[in-house]
Amino acid sequence: MKRAKKPAKRPAGKRTKASAKPLSRFAGRLVLLGAGKMGSAMLEGWLARGLDPRKLTVLEPQPAKSVEALTRRGVVLNPKGKSLNASAIVIAVKPQSTPEAVWTLEPFVGASTVVVSIMAGRTLGFLEEALPPGTAIVRAMPNTPAAIGRGITVACPNAEVSARQCALASDLLAATGTVEWIGDEALMDAVTAASGSGPAYVFLLAEALAQAGIAAGLPAELAAKLARETVAGSGELLHRSELDAAVLRQNVTSPGGTTAAALEVLMDKDGLTALMTKAVAAATKRSRELAG
């Protein structure tokens, strides 16, 4: 597909805070395709930030009771036989459901519509083939802390996205956490590996720490609680602090102390950094394979 204009990308690394802008001034119609866990989290975030429920259409063949209940506030659920161009469409279905689901969007895609996809592995090229020619598309990768408004999403626009559409997509994605923009879609595989899959690595750390505590003689219940609260508290400290993770680590490490003894093992040449590098590389490779 030929494109006469350059994409209106945000500079790489540009961040949008979750509290950036309310959605009370959103004009037009917003369509959400897929109201599973991630779609529902975004839906709740939009409404919490002031989106008028009457401006929202949800396409979900098996809606949860909480989604059905929103119809009493004005949300349109699974409309039949209506054609209405949307200002924005967010695709939150599972990647394998795309071929069957995307065709339902045709009545909502207009010349000024921006389509935001949070489907893992589905490239801009794939979406451009599936949607009408010239559609403005943003490919985004959130992660599961979005469910509590503490996620991070990385977004990449195609060449059709205008500055206004870019800003709108940012506002919608920021409902579940921080947003970062990149101009090189090839980086999305590494993004998926580092942040999309990243929460699982942190959960594994808590799991492994609990098991290590048990091996050291702690009761299982206490070991699990210590691990959970230590990982959660440290994460919150990292979130609130302006210091780098390395500085925070150094601040808690006394020379010759217990932490230093443990870090000597973890920071060995075959230790945690080496393992994490291998893990992210493996996830990046798999992401590329899944994208075809």
Secondary structure, 3 states (H helix, E strand, C coil): CCCCCCCCCCCCCCEECCCCCCCCCCCCCEEEECCCHHHHHHHHHHHHCCCCHHHEEEECCCCCHHHHHHHHHCCEECCCCCCCCCCEEEECCCHHHHHHHHHHHHHHCCCCCEEEECCCCCCHHHHHHHCCCCCEEEEEECCHHHHHCCEEEEEEECCCCCHHHHHHHHHHHHHHEEEEECCCHHHHHHHHHHHHCHHHHHHHHHHHHHHHHHHCCCCHHHHHHHHHHHHHHHHHHHHHCCCCHHHHHHHCCCCCCHHHHHHHHHCCCCCHHHHHHHHHHHHHHHHHHHHC
